[in-house]
């Protein structure tokens, strides 16, 4: 009996000590907010949680509806270029974006045709005379790639511009943080003020791409060796036998696939991170977690009362 009393006193002492020393970093309002209430035009804490519809998109853009979610606007603007600028009432940007994209694509097509024409002329001349002095216009090929890349960059810039200017006076938009990370990895973390995470995610993605490139190079190497060693009438005399080349080929192909999974996983993880921690911006520092222990009376007929009689007990209360 004495041991039981000592144990009870020890538990009460520990509980009392805990109640004076436990703190947390949450406030009560953080657990009662409605982030996706369409009527809440000030918070704008909606992401892409609802199914996208043409009706919602076109009605929201045409009417400049303040309840149009940033996810819906962004998804529609990937196809209907300039819709973001129309919604943000920055109409002058629309012809600039279309002119830039159109010019890039047009010039890219022009230089690509020029490159293909020079290649056809070279092939015909080489077939007639292997000593021909004609060359393929590689400058046209490079310019074609540059022009197509420029068109893509302008398209990307238009999407980014629309997201930046979406309700720019509203802070902590989870949807904006998410799309920032989709368009440019790490930008969502910068928007949330968590700059220290950026080198972590970029390091993971760069490292994954490095290993993908290395493993892909080795995969192609051993694939070539295996094909040469197993070809009909093969005169292969290399130091690596076909069986070993096959083993290394399969191993590096597997490592290459793992590296690609790691790259995609790192990208998706930083998108999810930006979304989740943007929602958690309201979890402000507040030393308001405590436990209170005090006496209590258990009334008659209570399921915890002893034999249906009143009894003394302990009351434990938590504040968090």
BELJO-V400639 format. One line per field, one symbol per residue. ss: DSSP state (H for helix, E for strand, C for the rest). phi: phi as a letter, one per 20 degrees, with the letter a starting at -180 (. if undefined). psi: psi as a letter, one per 20 degrees, with the letter a starting at -180 (. if undefined). A space follows every 50 residues. Layout:
# BELJO-V400639
ss: ???
phi: ???
psi: ???
This chain:
# BELJO-V400639
ss: CHHHHHHHHHHHHHHHHHHHHCCCCCCHHHHCCCCCCCCCCCCCCCCCCC CCCHHHHHHHHHHCCCCCCHHHHHHHHCCCCCHHHHHCCCCHHHHHHHHH HHHHHHHHHHHHHHHHHHHHHHHHHHHHCCCCCCCCCHHHHHHHHHHHHH HHHHHHHHHHHHHHCCCCCCCCCHHHHHHHHHHCCCHHHHHCCCHHHHHH HHHHHHHHHHHHHHHHHHHHHHHHHHHHHHCCCCCCCCCCCHHHHHHHHH HHHHHHHHHHHHHHHHHHHHHHHHHHHHHHHHCCCCCCCEEEEEEEEECC CCCCCHHHCCEEEEEEEEEC
phi: .ffffffffffffffffffedecbcccfffecedfdfgfeeefleedced ffcfffffffffelffefffffffffffdefnfffffemdffffffffff ffffffffffffffffffffffffffffbfegefceffffffffffffff ffffffffffffffeflfedeleffffffgfffbgnfffffemdffefff fffffffffffffffffffffffffffffdfflfdfcfeeffffffffgf ffffffffffffffffffffffgffffffefeeefbfccbcdcbfbdeff mffefelmdfbebdddcdcb
psi: gghgghgghgghgggghhhiiprrlqqhhhjjqnhkohinigglkqcliq ppqhggghggghjlpiipqhggggghihgnpihghghjkmhhhghgghgg gggggghggghghgghghgghggghhhhoijqiqqpnhhhgghgggghhg ghhhgghgggghggjolijpqlohhggghghghophhhhhhijmhihghg ghgggggghghggghhghghghggggghhjqqkpkpkriorhghhgghgh ghgghghghhghgghgghhhggggggihhjhimrpomlprppprqqporq jqiiqokjqqqqaqppqpp.
